[in-house]
Amino acid sequence: MSATVIILFLAIVLLTLVITYFAAKQTQTAGDFYTAGGGLSGLQNGLAISGDYLSAASFLGIAGAIALYGFDGFFYSIGFLIAYLVVMFLVAEPLRNLGKYTLADMINSRFDARKVRGTAALNTVTISIFYMIAQLVGAGALIQLLFGIDYWLAVLIVGVMMTIYVLFGGMTATSWVQIVKAVLLMAGMLVMSFLVLLRFNFNIGQMFTDMKTATSHGAAYLEPGLQYTEPLGTISLMLALVLGTAGLPHILMRFFTVRDAKTARSSVITATWVIGIFYVLTLFLGFGAAAFVGESAILQANPAGNMAAPLLAQALGGDFLFAFISAVAFATILAVVAGLVLSGASAFAHDLYGQIIKKGKASEKEQVVAARVASLAVSVLAIVLALFAQYLNVAFLVSLAFCIAASANLPVILYTVYWKRFNTSGAVTAMLSGLISALVLVAISPSVFSPVEGAALFTGEPIFPLDNPALVSVPLGFLGGYLGTIFSKENDLKRYAEVKVKANTGYKSSGASH
């Protein structure tokens, strides 16, 4: 390992710690901790959303999936990108108008019931933990490759760093780390894509032709079916990716960091452009890794392919580019896990402690202390779970989090805003049926059980045939909400009329703190 790697790596870490130091001085109230006081501009929040969304799964996982499986690996890029259209047209504006700090606030604007808030908080914590495991697995593999240390120690280092950001800087530190990381990541992607195209003489057609013979798969590399041989499994995966973003708590929280719905829409437009360009460029990284690093070297570094992008950087630009891309990947993971810790901690501290236990009477100081304690607890739990998931592809792990988000959160969000008859029983039933069905089906799927020893967590025949159960669990979430509503006698049409006006106009919605 060269001095360049160490210097650049430490420089990124130092930059993020400096940001946290200054942010900590501005984090005094619960609003500062949860939403950065609601004072981010559309451009700032758009870049922060991009930084939050472009995770280790996007940068490390997708590049590796394309390098190893070609066409099938690109499914993730397509799904993640299209997902933002759902967010922009259906969720962003009503969420900002109805919510304050968390997703549960938005749902509770219509159903003032502790059981609804508690169930929403449970969903948030579950999704955040799944997503955090994916980021920590990617971080562990990266630090292990860079410094040659044990995986468990690498995960512990990242866990400590992410906890520091949230404990001291809250959403302000998290947002600025995400903004800086988004700019650095896009710069690295553009440089690497340029160098890959340079190797192909800037002839994209020639690149596709050459890829037919660049891997052991031959021409099949550019055709579907290498990784996803079952059409229903592919459809299920895409359903999770496309619908899941609109239910991810750490992404939804970002819309509370702006002053109004107009700025929220502006944030989504900025994020969509940045994210769209990024996912197009993943194709060049995947092809470049397959052609210039090679399948055997990628698998040797990490069996799930998570190190394809850093290895490509080394092949194209030597130690300096390798160090820069590795440092950016590390910053990527830190930024995302900080956002995830914050969303999980907010569910504990604001929803469970502040609104259910203290019944909305907790002081500002008590809320901030509770949030920091919850941040520590969420971080420890995610670290412990990540230690057992070392050899799972991070893009796959994130797809499971997306599945739970699409099944448990999206139905209740859409029903809350758009269905007049929807009631408290329907809200609880929708969230629980989506959450439980997704978790149970994943537990008996090929992702957990495989007849081939070492291919999954346990050896055995799977009961459920699909790796990602979204094709079944998402409809069950919507069905649960429908049945829970029609079999209940609850009805509050006046409350819905108020929510509809507020969701579409922003009338009486909570504004920015400063």
C-alpha positions in Angstrom: 0.0 0.0 0.0 1.5 3.3 -1.1 1.7 6.6 0.9 -0.6 8.2 -1.7 -3.4 5.8 -0.7 -3.0 6.7 3.0 -2.7 10.5 2.4 -5.8 10.8 0.2 -7.8 8.4 2.4 -7.0 10.4 5.5 -7.6 13.7 3.7 -11.2 12.6 3.0 -11.7 11.5 6.6 -10.3 14.8 7.9 -12.5 16.8 5.6 -15.6 15.1 6.9 -14.6 15.5 10.5 -14.0 19.3 10.0 -17.5 19.5 8.5 -18.9 17.7 11.5 -17.0 20.0 13.9 -18.6 23.2 12.4 -22.0 21.5 12.0 -22.0 20.5 15.7 -21.9 24.2 16.6 -25.1 24.8 14.7 -26.9 21.7 16.1 -28.7 23.0 19.2 -32.4 22.1 18.8 -34.4 19.0 17.7 -35.2 20.7 14.4 -31.4 21.3 13.8 -30.6 17.6 14.6 -33.4 16.0 12.5 -33.7 18.4 9.5 -30.8 20.9 9.6 -33.4 23.5 10.6 -35.2 23.1 7.3 -32.9 25.7 5.7 -31.3 23.9 2.7 -31.7 25.2 -0.8 -33.1 23.1 -3.7 -29.6 22.7 -5.2 -28.0 21.8 -1.8 -30.7 19.3 -0.9 -30.7 17.8 -4.4 -26.9 17.2 -4.1 -27.4 15.8 -0.6 -30.2 13.5 -1.9 -27.8 12.3 -4.6 -25.1 11.8 -2.0 -27.6 9.8 0.2 -28.9 7.7 -2.7 -25.7 6.9 -4.5 -24.6 4.4 -2.0 -22.0 1.6 -1.8 -24.6 -0.5 -3.7 -24.6 2.0 -6.5 -20.9 2.6 -6.8 -19.4 -0.7 -5.7 -22.2 -3.2 -6.1 -23.5 -2.2 -9.5 -20.1 -1.8 -11.1 -19.3 -5.3 -9.8 -22.6 -6.7 -11.0 -22.1 -5.3 -14.5 -18.5 -6.5 -14.6 -19.5 -10.0 -13.7 -23.0 -10.4 -15.3 -23.1 -7.7 -18.1 -26.7 -6.9 -19.1 -28.2 -8.3 -15.9 -26.0 -6.1 -13.7 -27.4 -3.0 -15.4 -30.9 -3.8 -14.1 -30.0 -2.1 -10.9 -29.1 1.1 -12.6 -32.3 1.2 -14.6 -34.5 0.5 -11.5 -32.7 3.0 -9.2 -33.0 5.8 -11.8 -36.7 5.2 -12.8 -37.6 5.1 -9.1 -37.1 8.9 -8.8 -40.0 9.5 -11.2 -42.3 7.9 -8.6 -40.8 10.1 -5.9 -41.1 13.3 -7.9 -44.6 12.9 -9.2 -46.4 11.1 -6.3 -44.5 11.6 -3.0 -42.2 14.6 -2.7 -44.7 17.4 -2.5 -47.3 15.9 -0.2 -44.7 14.4 2.0 -43.0 17.9 2.6 -46.4 19.5 3.2 -47.7 17.0 5.6 -44.6 16.0 7.6 -42.2 17.6 10.0 -39.3 15.4 11.0 -40.1 11.8 10.1 -42.3 9.6 7.8 -44.5 8.8 10.8 -45.2 12.6 11.2 -46.6 12.6 7.6 -48.9 9.6 8.2 -50.0 10.8 11.6 -51.1 14.1 10.1 -54.2 12.2 9.1 -54.3 9.5 11.8 -53.5 10.9 15.2 -53.0 7.4 16.7 -50.0 6.1 18.6 -50.3 2.6 17.0 -49.9 4.2 13.6 -46.8 6.1 14.6 -45.3 3.1 16.4 -45.8 0.9 13.4 -44.3 3.5 11.0 -41.3 3.8 13.4 -40.8 0.0 13.4 -40.8 0.0 9.5 -38.2 2.9 9.5 -35.9 1.1 11.9 -36.1 -2.2 10.0 -35.4 -0.7 6.6 -32.6 1.5 7.9 -30.9 -1.6 9.5 -31.1 -3.6 6.3 -29.7 -0.7 4.2 -26.9 -0.1 6.8 -25.8 -3.7 6.7 -25.2 -3.3 2.9 -23.1 -0.2 3.4 -21.0 -1.6 6.1 -20.3 -4.8 4.1 -19.1 -2.6 1.3 -17.0 -0.5 3.6 -15.5 -3.6 5.3 -14.4 -5.1 1.9 -12.9 -1.7 0.8 -10.9 -1.1 4.0 -9.8 -4.7 4.0 -8.5 -4.4 0.5 -6.8 -1.0 1.2 -5.1 -1.6 4.5 -5.0 -5.4 4.7 -6.8 -5.5 8.0 -9.4 -8.0 9.2 -13.0 -7.5 8.0 -14.4 -7.1 11.5 -12.0 -4.3 12.3 -12.8 -2.5 9.1 -16.5 -2.6 9.8 -15.8 -1.4 13.3 -13.8 1.6 12.0 -16.6 2.7 9.7 -19.2 2.2 12.4 -17.4 4.5 14.8 -16.9 7.2 12.1 -20.6 7.2 11.1 -21.7 7.4 14.7 -19.4 10.4 15.3 -21.1 12.3 12.4 -24.6 11.7 13.7 -23.9 12.1 17.4 -22.3 15.5 17.1 -23.4 17.0 13.8 -26.9 15.7 13.2 -28.6 16.4 9.9 -26.4 19.5 9.2 -23.2 17.5 9.2 -24.8 14.6 7.4 -26.1 16.9 4.6 -22.8 18.6 4.0 -20.9 15.3 4.0 -23.4 14.0 1.4 -23.0 17.1 -0.7 -19.2 17.0 -0.7 -19.3 13.2 -1.4 -21.7 13.6 -4.3 -19.4 16.2 -6.0 -16.3 14.0 -5.4 -18.1 10.9 -6.6 -19.3 12.4 -9.8 -15.8 13.8 -10.5 -14.3 10.3 -10.0 -17.0 8.7 -12.2 -16.4 11.2 -15.0 -12.6 10.7 -14.9 -12.9 6.9 -14.9 -15.5 6.8 -17.7 -13.3 9.1 -19.8 -10.3 6.8 -19.3 -12.4 3.7 -20.2 -13.7 5.4 -23.4 -10.1 6.5 -24.2 -9.1 2.8 -24.2 -11.9 2.1 -26.6 -10.9 5.1 -28.8 -14.2 6.9 -27.8 -16.1 4.4 -30.0 -19.1 3.2 -28.0 -20.1 0.8 -30.7 -16.7 -0.7 -30.8 -16.8 -1.1 -27.0 -19.9 -3.2 -27.2 -18.4 -5.3 -29.9 -15.2 -5.9 -27.9 -17.2 -6.9 -24.8 -18.6 -9.9 -26.7 -15.1 -11.5 -26.4 -13.8 -9.8 -23.3 -15.3 -12.2 -20.7 -15.7 -15.9 -20.3 -19.4 -15.5 -21.1 -18.8 -14.5 -24.7 -21.7 -12.8 -26.5 -24.1 -13.9 -23.7 -22.5 -11.2 -21.6 -24.6 -8.6 -23.5 -27.8 -10.6 -23.2 -30.2 -11.1 -20.3 -30.1 -14.3 -18.4 -26.6 -14.7 -16.9 -27.7 -13.8 -13.4 -31.5 -13.7 -13.6 -32.8 -16.8 -15.4 -36.3 -16.5 -14.1 -38.5 -13.8 -15.7 -40.7 -13.5 -12.6 -37.6 -13.0 -10.4 -36.4 -10.2 -12.7 -39.8 -8.5 -12.6 -39.9 -8.8 -8.8 -36.5 -7.2 -8.5 -37.4 -4.3 -10.8 -40.6 -3.7 -8.8 -38.7 -3.4 -5.6 -36.2 -1.0 -7.1 -38.7 1.2 -8.9 -41.2 1.5 -6.0 -38.8 1.1 -3.0 -37.2 4.6 -3.2 -40.5 6.3 -2.5 -40.6 4.4 0.8 -37.0 4.7 2.0 -37.0 6.7 5.3 -33.5 8.2 4.9 -34.5 9.6 1.5 -37.9 10.8 2.6 -36.4 12.6 5.6 -34.4 14.8 3.1 -37.6 16.5 2.0 -38.0 18.0 5.5 -34.7 19.8 5.3 -36.1 22.4 2.8 -38.5 25.3 3.5 -41.5 24.4 1.3 -42.9 22.0 -1.4 -41.6 24.0 -4.3 -38.0 23.6 -3.0 -38.7 19.9 -2.4 -39.6 19.5 -6.1 -36.5 21.5 -7.1 -34.5 19.1 -5.0 -35.8 16.1 -6.8 -35.1 17.6 -10.2 -31.5 18.3 -9.3 -31.1 14.8 -7.8 -32.7 13.1 -10.8 -30.2 14.8 -13.2 -27.2 13.9 -11.0 -28.4 10.4 -10.4 -29.3 9.8 -14.1 -25.8 10.8 -15.3 -24.2 8.6 -12.6 -26.2 5.5 -13.5 -25.4 5.8 -17.2 -21.7 6.0 -16.3 -21.9 2.8 -14.3 -22.1 1.0 -17.6 -18.6 2.2 -18.6 -17.2 1.3 -15.2 -18.6 -2.3 -15.4 -17.5 -2.8 -18.9 -14.1 -1.3 -18.1 -13.6 -3.6 -15.1 -14.5 -6.7 -17.1 -12.2 -5.8 -19.9 -9.2 -4.3 -18.1 -9.2 -6.0 -14.7 -10.7 -9.3 -15.5 -13.3 -11.6 -13.9 -10.8 -13.7 -12.0 -9.1 -10.7 -10.4 -12.4 -9.1 -9.4 -13.6 -12.4 -7.8 -10.3 -12.9 -6.0 -10.5 -9.4 -4.4 -14.1 -10.0 -3.3 -16.4 -12.9 -4.2 -19.4 -10.7 -4.7 -17.6 -8.3 -7.1 -17.7 -5.3 -4.8 -14.1 -4.2 -5.5 -14.5 -3.9 -9.3 -14.5 -0.1 -9.4 -11.4 0.5 -7.2 -9.5 -2.2 -9.1 -10.5 -0.5 -12.4 -9.2 2.8 -11.1 -5.8 1.1 -10.3 -5.7 -0.4 -13.8 -6.4 2.9 -15.5 -4.7 5.5 -13.4 -2.3 3.7 -11.0 -2.1 4.3 -7.3 -3.2 7.9 -7.3 -6.6 7.2 -9.0 -7.0 4.0 -7.0 -6.4 6.0 -3.8 -8.8 8.7 -4.9 -11.6 6.3 -5.9 -11.2 4.3 -2.8 -11.3 7.4 -0.6 -14.5 8.6 -2.4 -16.0 5.1 -2.0 -15.3 5.4 1.7 -16.8 8.8 1.9 -19.8 7.5 0.0 -20.4 4.8 2.6 -19.9 7.2 5.5 -22.4 9.7 4.1 -25.1 7.1 3.4 -24.7 5.3 6.7 -24.9 8.6 8.6 -28.2 9.3 6.9 -29.5 5.9 7.8 -28.4 6.1 11.4 -30.2 9.5 11.6 -33.4 8.1 10.1 -33.4 5.1 12.5 -32.5 7.3 15.5 -35.3 9.8 14.6 -37.8 7.0 14.6 -36.7 5.9 18.1 -36.2 9.4 19.6 -38.9 11.5 17.9 -41.7 8.9 17.2 -41.3 6.3 20.0 -39.8 8.4 22.8 -41.0 11.9 22.1 -44.5 11.3 20.7 -45.6 7.9 22.2 -43.7 7.7 25.6 -43.6 11.4 26.4 -46.8 12.2 24.5 -45.3 15.1 22.7 -44.2 16.8 25.9 -40.5 16.1 25.7 -38.3 19.2 25.9 -35.8 20.2 23.1 -32.9 19.0 25.2 -34.6 15.7 26.0 -35.3 15.0 22.3 -31.7 15.7 21.3 -30.3 13.5 24.0 -32.7 10.7 23.1 -31.8 11.0 19.4 -28.1 10.7 20.2 -28.6 7.7 22.5 -30.8 6.1 19.7 -28.1 6.8 17.2 -25.6 4.9 19.2 -27.9 1.9 19.7 -28.8 1.8 15.9 -25.1 1.9 15.0 -24.1 -0.9 17.3 -26.9 -3.1 16.0 -26.0 -2.5 12.4 -22.3 -3.2 13.0 -23.1 -6.6 14.8 -25.4 -7.7 11.9 -22.9 -6.6 9.2 -20.2 -8.9 10.7 -22.2 -11.9 9.5 -22.9 -10.7 6.0 -19.4 -10.3 4.6 -19.8 -12.3 1.4 -23.2 -11.0 0.2 -23.3 -8.5 -2.8 -24.1 -5.1 -1.5 -26.4 -4.3 -4.4 -28.5 -7.4 -3.6 -28.6 -6.4 0.1 -29.9 -3.0 -0.8 -32.6 -4.5 -3.1 -34.0 -6.3 0.0 -34.2 -3.0 1.8 -36.0 -1.5 -1.2 -38.4 -4.4 -1.2 -39.4 -3.8 2.4 -39.8 -0.1 1.8 -42.0 -0.7 -1.2 -44.1 -3.2 0.6 -44.4 -1.6 4.1 -44.2 2.2 3.5 -45.3 3.0 0.0 -48.9 1.6 0.3 -49.6 3.6 3.4 -48.1 6.8 1.9 -50.2 6.6 -1.2 -53.4 5.6 0.6 -52.9 8.4 3.2 -52.7 11.1 0.5 -55.0 9.7 -2.3 -57.7 7.5 -0.7 -60.6 9.2 1.0 -61.9 6.0 2.8 -58.5 5.1 4.3 -58.5 4.9 8.1 -56.3 4.0 11.1 -56.9 0.2 10.9 -56.1 0.2 7.2 -52.8 2.2 7.9 -51.6 -0.3 10.6 -52.7 -3.3 8.5 -51.0 -2.0 5.3 -47.7 -1.4 7.1 -47.6 -4.7 9.1 -48.7 -6.9 6.2 -46.1 -5.4 3.9 -43.3 -5.6 6.5 -44.1 -9.1 7.7 -44.7 -10.7 4.3 -41.4 -9.2 3.0 -39.4 -10.4 5.9 -40.9 -13.9 6.0 -40.6 -14.5 2.2 -37.0 -13.3 2.3 -36.3 -15.7 5.2 -37.4 -18.7 3.1 -36.0 -17.5 -0.3 -32.9 -18.6 -2.2 -31.2 -15.5 -0.8 -31.1 -17.3 2.6 -31.3 -21.0 1.7 -29.3 -22.7 -1.1 -28.6 -26.4 -1.7 -25.0 -25.4 -2.6 -22.9 -25.0 0.5 -21.6 -21.5 1.0 -23.8 -19.9 -1.7 -26.2 -18.5 0.9 -26.5 -18.0 4.6 -27.9 -21.5 5.2 -27.6 -24.8 3.3 -31.0 -26.2 2.2 -33.8 -26.0 -0.3 -35.6 -22.6 -0.4 -39.4 -22.7 0.1 -40.1 -19.5 -1.8 -38.7 -19.4 -5.3 -37.9 -15.7 -5.8 -34.7 -14.0 -4.5 -36.6 -10.7 -4.0 -40.2 -11.2 -2.9 -41.5 -7.7 -4.0 -43.8 -9.3 -6.6 -45.8 -10.8 -3.8 -45.1 -8.6 -0.8 -45.9 -5.2 -2.5 -49.4 -6.3 -3.5 -49.9 -7.8 0.0 -49.1 -4.4 1.5 -51.7 -2.7 -0.7 -54.2 -5.5 -0.1 -53.7 -5.3 3.7 -54.4 -1.6 3.7 -57.6 -2.1 1.6 -58.9 -5.0 3.7 -58.1 -3.3 6.9 -60.0 -0.3 5.8 -63.2 -1.8 4.4 -63.6 -4.2 7.4 -63.3 -1.3 9.8 -66.1 1.1 10.7 -63.8 4.0 11.3 -64.4 7.0 9.1 -63.1 10.6 9.2 -63.9 12.3 5.9 -63.4 15.8 7.4 -59.8 14.9 8.4 -59.1 13.7 4.9 -60.4 16.9 3.4 -58.0 18.9 5.6 -55.1 16.6 4.6 -55.9 16.9 0.9 -55.8 20.7 1.0 -52.6 20.7 3.1 -50.9 18.1 0.9 -51.6 20.0 -2.3 -51.2 23.6 -1.2 -48.9 23.4 1.8 -51.4 25.4 3.9 -50.4 25.4 7.6 -47.5 23.1 6.8 -44.4 23.4 9.1 -41.9 25.8 7.8 -38.2 26.1 8.1 -36.8 26.8 11.6 -34.3 29.3 10.3 
